[in-house]
C-alpha cells in the first residue's frame, strides 16, 4: 500500500502563486508516473499535470505556461508550482501515483482557493 500526502494548499489572491507538494511512501517511487488532478465543486475530476518516470511532462491546456510539475525521486516527492492563479483554479487538488493497471494510488486532497 502506498500513501500519498499532499500539502501546500490555501487561500491566495488572483495572480498569486502556490506550491503544492506530495510526499509518497512508495518503496520504488521512481517507477511511478505522478499526476495532479483537481476537482471543483459540481465538476468532474480533471487531470492538471503529469510527470513520467523519465521526467516527461504534460499539462492541461488551461494551465499551460502557468503551472509546473516536478519530481525528486530521492525525496519521493512531486510538486506543482502554480503561478498566475485564477479564480477558476479553485478546486481540491489530488496527487496520484500510477504504475500499471490496477496499481494506482490517490492522496486525500488539498484545497486551493483563489479569491480576492
C-alpha positions in Angstrom: 0.0 0.0 0.0 1.3 3.4 -1.0 0.4 6.6 0.9 0.4 10.0 -0.8 0.2 13.1 1.4 -0.5 16.5 -0.2 0.4 19.8 1.4 0.6 23.5 0.4 -3.0 24.4 -0.4 -4.6 27.5 0.9 -6.2 30.8 0.0 -4.5 33.1 -2.5 -5.5 36.2 -4.4 -5.9 36.1 -8.2 -2.5 36.5 -9.8 -0.7 34.9 -6.9 1.2 31.7 -6.5 1.1 28.5 -4.5 3.3 25.4 -4.5 1.7 22.1 -3.8 3.8 19.1 -2.6 3.0 15.4 -2.5 5.1 13.0 -0.4 4.9 9.3 -1.2 5.7 6.3 0.8 6.3 4.1 -2.2 9.4 2.0 -1.9 10.2 2.4 -5.6 8.8 5.9 -6.2 10.8 6.3 -9.4 8.7 3.6 -11.2 5.5 5.7 -10.8 4.1 8.2 -13.2 2.9 11.0 -10.9 -0.1 13.2 -11.7 -2.0 16.1 -10.2 -5.8 16.2 -10.6 -8.3 18.7 -9.4 -12.0 18.7 -8.8 -14.0 21.9 -8.5 -17.5 21.9 -6.9 -20.1 20.4 -9.2 -17.5 19.4 -11.8 -15.7 16.2 -12.7 -12.2 15.5 -11.6 -9.7 16.6 -14.3 -6.1 15.9 -15.0 -3.9 19.0 -14.4 -0.4 17.8 -15.0 1.7 14.7 -15.1 5.3 13.7 -15.0 6.6 10.3 -16.2 9.3 8.1 -14.9 11.7 9.7 -17.4 10.7 13.2 -16.4 8.5 13.9 -19.5 5.7 16.3 -18.6 2.2 17.2 -19.9 -0.3 19.8 -18.9 -4.0 20.6 -19.3 -4.4 23.4 -21.8 -6.0 25.6 -19.1 -2.8 25.6 -17.0 -0.1 25.5 -19.7 2.5 28.3 -19.1 1.3 28.8 -15.5 1.8 25.5 -13.7 5.0 23.4 -13.5 5.2 19.9 -12.2 8.5 18.4 -10.9 9.7 15.4 -9.0 12.6 14.5 -6.8 12.9 10.7 -6.7 15.5 10.7 -3.9 12.9 12.5 -1.7 9.9 10.7 -3.1 8.1 14.0 -3.7 6.3 15.6 -6.6 5.5 19.3 -6.6 3.1 21.5 -8.5 4.2 25.1 -8.8 1.1 27.2 -9.6 1.6 30.8 -10.8 -0.8 33.5 -12.1 -3.6 31.8 -10.3 -7.2 32.5 -11.4 -10.5 32.0 -9.6 -11.3 29.1 -11.9 -8.3 27.3 -10.5 -10.2 26.9 -7.2 -10.6 23.2 -6.5 -9.4 20.3 -4.4 -6.1 19.1 -5.8 -5.2 15.5 -5.6 -1.9 13.7 -6.0 -2.0 10.4 -8.0 0.6 7.8 -8.4 0.3 5.3 -11.3 2.5 2.3 -12.0 0.4 0.0 -14.1 -3.2 -1.2 -14.5 -4.5 -1.8 -11.0 -1.6 -0.2 -9.3 -2.7 3.4 -8.7 -2.9 5.4 -5.5 -4.5 8.7 -4.5 -3.9 11.3 -1.9 -6.5 12.8 0.3 -6.6 16.1 -1.5 -5.7 19.7 -0.6 -7.9 22.7 -1.1 -6.8 25.6 -3.2 -9.0 28.7 -3.2 -8.3 31.7 -5.5 -10.3 34.7 -4.4 -9.9 38.3 -3.6 
